[in-house]
Amino acid sequence: MFGWTGKLLRVDLSTEKISEEVIPEEILHQFIGGKGIGTYYLFKEVPPRIDPLGPLNRFYLVTGPLQGTKIPITGRCAAVSKSPLTQLYIDSQIGGHLGPELKRAGYDMLIIQGKAGKPVWINISPDERAINDATQLWGKTTHETELALRKAEPKTRVISTGPAGEKLVRFACLTHNFFRNFGRGGLGTVFGSKQLKAVAIRGDKRQISTPDSRKELELVKQLSHRAKKAKERGHSLHFHGTSWLVPYANETGQFPTHNFQTTYFEGHEKISAEQLEASVDNQTRRTPCELCVISCAWTIKKEFPWAPTEKTGEIAMPEYESLGMIGGNLGIDDPQTIIQVNHFCNTIGLDVISTGNVIGLLMEVTQRGLLPKDLQPLGIQFGDKEGLVNLLHKIVAREGIGDILANGTRMFAEQLGPEVEAIAIHGKGLEVPAWDPRGKRGLGLSYVTAAAGASHLRGWPRTTKPPNDKAITVLNSLIEEQNLKILKDSLVICHFTHSISPKFSIKDCMMVLETVTGISASMELVTQAAERIWLLARLFNIREYDNPPREYDILPPRFMQEPIPDGPTKGYTAFINQQDFNESLTELYKRRGCDPDGRPTQEVLKKLRLTALLKEN
């Protein structure tokens, strides 16, 4: 077998049993790795309607066939679980060094199940596979935890939950390498619920073999050349990371402002890439993932009084989502505040997208006078920097109004009633990221059909046009891009391969898969793999629903009913009308092999070889 190791490591925290298992080769071929393999095992092993904070939930840390090879832009891995935030399927991707290290330890996947009787951490190294006491680490930040576990062996790779996960904040994340996060859906909360503080992984020096080392080297050279070509052409990601997107999103009417009340932020220039870098006296350095030829991540060399060096690893430059959700969405145009809040979220283990969204809702509720009398003294205005920092501490401590906010936007809105639910910005309970679908035709379809909920990383339609025509006009490209993203997340290769020249395509997925594994990777094979994974994630959710799945594939009322009041996309909603939404969704279902209610048909289940799996479950 090439590319894959064909093995997984299963850790049962309840029984303290650790065991190795073989992953069937047929499953590897059908689901590839990463998101795909994780989705397969989640559906197969996690029963319907279980409590995601209970011992029956499981956490899957998964590599793909590319990790551990010489192929660049593959310093990543995937995580899959049932979300404490949405009560549905969740998958997330992370950069850094964790995925390749798990592969060098000999495994395609780590499965964590059960619940420990006391705080523990898992150690995977050439010398041992062990569950260790983490009592002394409980309550520590993610940075303190990583520094402690890497003290004896600096090359150990760590993933940990922070105090937010321990307190079961429902949008807590997992942090690796000080600032790389499994950000969405509360994966840090899954760790916290299991009393699992961290996983530390150190592999050996093994090199994952491929069928033909010459072809592997040719592929390495080709991808490196394509990245160099894009950089020479001036692609901004290579120079500033994702922060360059702030003016772009603002100019195209997609930048979240004041809880998505509008999409044009007047203070956007103050938090642009150039101003952000100037605010730290340009004391930055590139901090790439393993084998990366793009190197989009930057950290700050400058010291800050709120980041004690003895307890703090690297301080990250905020990326676009932080600038959008903590900046524009909260009315904050001060780079120093955004850097501080971003760093706090990294150390304490909070998803910045959900954090900026739920606080944005509180700010609008305060603005509109919709807070109940007993909560009115706890309201916060847009642009309140000091109030924002104080509120973050309350959320992590689950203190006062922070205890309500810690449950996420949907639950907060439900507690306050219909008027607040109407202005709550989430999809299936997952907070919407920093891209307003009223500025891009068809983006709303991507949000509503993603199994994880509203996510900007589930495939975008290829268009720069606003929703001034029917969404069905971009449906072909949306489905193709959804499939491409699934394949990237399963191989596992970085999403930012869109910033090489030419961009990474489905044909590239075929080429990479065949080069690394030796299997014959036809267009039919990889397309069906993407379709199979998309449907299986959907089927996991359908088991959780009380009503037809179509009733859950919806956008927040604001995006459907409130035209953007100003800026470059003034007057637009996410679809030209309700009929446009209904027709385009029905057609997407049809092309995905689903009936008008959004349920997969028997024909497509048979075609994609999912029938037997469904009978087992």
Beta strands, then each sheet from edge to edge (+ up, - down):
strand 1: 7-12
strand 2: 17-22
strand 3: 59-62
strand 4: 76-82
strand 5: 89-95
strand 6: 109-113
strand 7: 120-124
strand 8: 129-133
strand 9: 157-161
strand 10: 174-176
strand 11: 180-182
strand 12: 196-201
strand 13: 284-286
strand 14: 298-300
strand 15: 315-316
strand 16: 426-427
strand 17: 430-431
sheet 1: 2+ 1- 6- 3+ 4- 5+
sheet 2: 8+ 7- 12- 9+ 10- 11+
sheet 3: 13+ 14- 15+
sheet 4: 16+ 17-
end
